């Protein structure tokens, strides 16, 4: 799997294309997805799915545009439906633009197949109530959204957030993956499970 990163939108949200052969999936779409669509067109790719880690506006700005341009279905965790009735889901928060309304298929944690390989939607609440992280064991990568960052963790002070829940999600879901697993986060640089176990200050007791 090849992963291309696009920092999009007002909060420079990492929006990813995971590519295998001539097929690709998008993970989050933090702004105008034109750069993603140009990459898809330039390399003759077919976008098969848009996977959303959670339904905060800064991860969904371009979801409808990707769907309209490619026909790819949009998938998101069922536990985040509550956000679509708030500024955090619809946009407008802190005066930022509103999102273009989109429809999505609600999914539950579990296994499915994309890009011809298995993918596990890990239930990783704490930043939102229904956050999912998408783990591709064959490729050794996990898309963690805003649950885990390089040497940091996501905010827990928004509705549906919980520090205790987020820390437990990381420990039980992300840190149970092989240590060499590459972690692609919603903001900032990529990291790895092993690096965060050893060096993330929020989990200083975990590696002992």
Secondary structure, 3 states (H helix, E strand, C coil): CEEEEEEECCCCEEEEEEEECCEEEEECCCCCCHHHHHHHHHCCCEEEEEECCCCCHHHCCCHHHHHHHHCCEEEEEHHHHHHHHCHHHHECHHHCCECCCCCCEEECCEEEEECCEEEEEEECCCCCCCCEEEEECCCCEEEEECCEECCEECCCCCCCCCHHHHHHHHHHHHCCCCCCCEEEECCCCCEEHHHHHHHCHHHCCCCC
